[in-house]
Amino acid sequence: MRQRRGGILLSCLAASLAIGLVAGPPAHARPSAKKGIWGPVTVDGRSQFPTYRELGVGVFSTRLPWDSVAQVKPARPRDPRDPAYQWPAELDQAVKLATSAGIRVSVDIRNAPGWANGGQPPNWVPRRVADWRNFVTAAVRRYPGVDYWVIWAEPTRQANFMPLVFQDAPTVPLNARQRRPVHFYARLLDAAYGAVHRRRPHAKVVGGNSFVTGDVSPLNWIRSLKLPSGRVPRMDLYGHHPFTARRPDLSRPSIRPGLADYSDLDTLTQWIDYHLGRDPRGRPLKLYLGEFSVPSDHQSRVFGPWVSRATQASWIRSALRIARRWDRIETMVWLGLYDEAPAADGLEVNWGLLDWRGRRKPAFRAYKNG
């Protein structure tokens, strides 16, 4: 592990996170699996995939919430044709348009319906792993063209995953009670891996899916991510959301021991290698950066830190340079294509490569050429 010096930069992350250009670029950049994006399928009836193609996007990311797809318990839970399943038409359209554009699809699958988790809110885990496995099986059968299955994003935060127990400190190992929900997540992940690969051997399952900070730190999450037997759950890629309030640079000092923003990804991989080992094929686990963004213009309802549009573009270039040159990163998924429309309180999130009217920001060119 490299030696780190300098002050702690945790204060640069808002509490709400709890949480040279190429001359003459081609009209369409070459699609790259290194570059993913969150964004709409259509806007005013127009497909957005020509824009994704121009940006060189190789992975389109979207969500599939179990709780909204299966509000009623299906009689044949592994059969996607069971009438209880209400599959989102937008995802059907996204898969069709992405395939036509030569872009891979990534689906973040999460949340549990009340019939599966005892009437709790959707962020509560199902009571039976078998119910989760059955739904994943049905989803893979419904969408055989999906290339990445992300298993329950940001389970390191109680807002996303319950009954998660708060850690004592980012570097203090979890006790038995705190580890129990992590072990249950490991069971969900391992079950999903089996369900996906049984139907789609070449699809990739993304596990872990930690956050830069969280109610459980990335370090504590990774070293506790075990099945009750002590075995590491199967996964093809390790997911992480490395939001940051500083320019991505792997030579920078740690933001804080136990945490990991974009500049700490090399340390994150050391934790992964030590505690999780290799993927099922014996290779080092690559990183799938499922959400990354740098908001511009002003503070927002999601992010406290923000930068100018020029700095947003510059940081995108820095992040993509790291992703392009480092083979431990499989994909960096940018969030998102458009800024939010202006809000009455002025706290809309300006994370887009385009402004809310669709006009290109400097970030668009930076991402396209990155």
N, C-alpha and C positions, 0 to 999 in steps of 0.2 A: 504494500500500500504506500502511495506516495506520501511524503511529508507535507503537512499543511501548516500554513502560518496565517496570521491575520485575525481580525476581529470577527465576532459572530454577526451574521447578517440576517438573523431570523426576523428582526424588526422590519425588514423590508417587505415581508409578506403580510398582507392584511389579515385580520382575524376572519374576514369573510371567506378566505380560502380554506378554513378548517375542514381550511383550504391548503475583385472588381467585376461589376456587371459585364455580361458578355455582349459585345457589340453585334448588332444585326441578328437577333435571335430568330429562329424559324417561327412560322405562324403557329405551329403546334409543337410543343416540347415533347420529347420522347417519354411515354409513360414509364414511371419508375416505381417499383415496389417500395422504395425508400420514402416516397411521398404519398401520404394519405390525407384525406380531408373529411370533415363533417360539413354538411350543407344540405340545402333542399334538393329534392328530386326534380321538381318543376317550380317555376315562378310565373304566375299569370298564364298557366297552361303551356309554358315553354320549357322544354327540357334544359336542365343545367349541365348536362354531360358534355356538350361541345365546349363549354367553359372549362370543365375539369380536364378535358383532353388538351386544351390549349395550355393549361397549367402544368401538364405532364404528370397529372395525378395517376397513380397506379392502384390505389386502394380507396374505395368509397366506404365510409363508415356510417352505420345507422344502428338503431336499437330495436329489440323485440321484447317487450315486457310480457312476461308470462301472465301476470294478473289481468291484463286487458284482453289477451288472446283467449284465455280459458276462465272466464268469469264463473262458468258452471262446470262442474266436474264431468269430464268426458267418460262415456261408457267404455270406449276403446282408446285409451290415452296414448297409445303409440301410433295410432292411425290418424294422419293429418286430415282425413276426410270425415272424421267424427263431427257431427253437427254442433257439438259444444264449442268447437274451435272457431274463432272469428279472426282469421288471418288478415293482417292489414294490407289493403290494396296497394298502398304506397310502397310497401316492401316488394310486392310482386313487380310493380312497375320499375323500382330501382334495380332489381336484379336483371330485368329484361334490358333496360337502357344501358346499364353498366357492361353487361355481356356484349352488347352490340358495339360499345365504345372500346372494348378491350381492357376494361378496368375491373379489377377484382373487388369483391364485396366482403366487408367485415360486419358481423352482427354481434352487438353487445346484448347478451341475454341475461335477464335479471328479474327480480321481484317475484313474489309468490301470491297467488290468489287466496282469499280468505278460507276457502274450503280446504286448502292444503296447509295453512299455517295456524289453524285454530281461531280464525277470525281476527287476527292481528293486522296491523297496517302492512302494505306491500313490502316494506323493507325488512320484515321479519322472515326468517328462513322457514322453509316447509318442515313439517314434523317428520316426514318420511323422505329419505333420499330417493326411494323408488319412484315417488311421484315426480320429482325433479328429473330423474333419468328418463322417465317415460315422455315428459314434455320435450326434452332435448331430442330424443329419438324422433318424435313427430315433427319437430322443427327441421331437423336435418333431412327427413324424407320430403318435407314440403319444399325446402330450398336446397336442392342438391348442388346448385351453382355457387353457394357461399363458400369462400375460401378460408376465412378466419372466423372462429367462434370465440368471442371474448366472454369469459365466465364471471359475471357479476362484478361490474366495474366499481372500483373504490370501496371494497368491503372493509377497509381500514377506518372508515368513518361510520359512526352510529346512524347518521342520517341515511346511509345507504344499506347498512347491514346490521341487523339485530338478531340475537342479544349480545352484541359486542360489548366488552367490558373495558373501561378506560385503563390505560397503562399507568404506572407510577411515574415514569420518566422515560424519555426516548431511548436511553441506553440501558435502563434497568430491565433485566430479563423478566418476562411475564411469569406470574405464578400460575398454579394449576387452574384456578378459576378463570383467570384471564386467557389462558391458552385454550380453554374448552371451545369457545366459538371459532377460533382459528382452525382447530382440528375439524370442526363441522364444515367449515368452508372447504377444507382440504378434501373431505368426503364428497362434497358437491362437485368440486373440480375433477376429481378422479373418476366419478361416475359419468360426468359429461365427456371426459376424454374417451372413455370406453364407448359411449353411445355415438359420438361423432365418428370415431375411427372404424367402428363396425360398419358404418354405411359409406363413409367418405375417407378412405385411408390416406389420401393426399391433402385433405384439409388440415388446417393448423388450429390447435386449441391454445388460447392465450389464458394463462393463469396468474394468480397473485394479484395483479391489477391494483397495486398500491398507489399512494398519493404522496406528494412531496412532504407533507406533514402527517396529519391524521390523528384520530383518537388512539390509534396504535401506530407507532412510527414504522417506516419501511424496514429498519433494522430488526425491530422486535417482531414484525410480521413475518419477515423472511426466515428468521431463525426458529420461529414457532410453527411454520407452515408444514405440518406433518399430519399424517393419518394417525388415528389412535394407536395403531400398531407401531408407530415410529417411522414408518416408511414415508418417503417423499411422494406426494401425489404426482401423477403423470401430467405433463404439459409439454407443448412444443415450443412455446415462447413464454417469457416472463413479461407481464404487462406492468407499466408504470406511467404515471401522469406527472411529469417533471416541471410543473409550473415554476416560474422564477420571476424575480424582480431585479435581475442583473443579467448582463450579457452572457450567453452561454460560452464557457471557456473551461476546458477540463484542467487547466493549470491553476485555477483559482482555489483559495482555501475553502474548507467546508463551510456550508451555510450554518450548520450546527451538528454536533455529533449525533448520529442516529437518524438524521433527516437526509433527504436527497433531492435537490433540484437538478436542473439540466447540467449544471457544471459539476455535479457529483456523480454522474452516471458511471464513471470508471470505478468509483468506490462501491456503488450499488452492485456492479457486476462481481466485485470481489466478495461481497456478502452472499450473492447468489451462488457463486462457485463453491464457497466454503460450506454453506448450509444446505443448498439444494442439489448441488452436483450438476450432472449433465442431463440432457434430454433423453427420451427413451431410445434414441438411436446412438447414444454415446457421444454426442457433440455438445460443446458448451451452449447453455441456454442463451439465445439471442434475446434482445430487448424489443418489445413492441410498445412504442410510446403512444398509447391510445388517445391521449388528449394533451395538446400543448398549444398555448396561445400567449400572445403579448398584447394586451389591450392598449388602445391609443386614445389620445385626446383629453380624457378626464377620468376621474374616479367613477366607479359604476356600482350597481347593486350586487355584483359578484366579486369584483376585484377592487382592492384599495389602490395598489400601485398601478401606475399607467405611464406611458411614454409618449413622445411626439411621434407623428407618422413617419418621419425620417428615421428615428431610432427604432421603431417597430420593424421597418424594412431591414435595417442594419442587423438587428438581432435575429431576424429570420434567416438572413444570409449566414450568420455565425452558426445557428442551430443546424441548418441544412449542410453546412460544410462538415460539421462533426459527423452527422448521420451518413453523409456520402462517403467519407473517408474511413469510417470505422466499421468493420464488418460485424461487430457485436450488435449493431442496431439493424433490425430488420425493416422497420417502418416507423416514421414519425407522422402522426396524424394531426393536422392543423385544425383548430377549432376557431372560426368556421369561415364560410365563404363571404357572408354579408354581415355588416354591422346591424345591430338592432335598430328599429325605427325609434325616433326621438320619443322619450317618455316625459310625462308631465313634471316629474321630479328631477329630470335631467340625469338620471342614473342608468340610462341605457348602456349596454355593453358594446363597445366598439372594438370587436376582436376580428373583424372581417378583413379580407383582402380587397373587398369592394365596400363602399359606403352603403347606407340603407337604400339609396336610390339606384345602386348598381354602377356607380362611377368608380373607376379604378384608383386605388390608393397606391402609394409607392410600394407597399407590401406585395401588391399583385405581381409586379415585375420582379421583385426580389425572390418571391416564391417560385415563379415561373422559371427563372434562370438558375435557381439554386440546385 
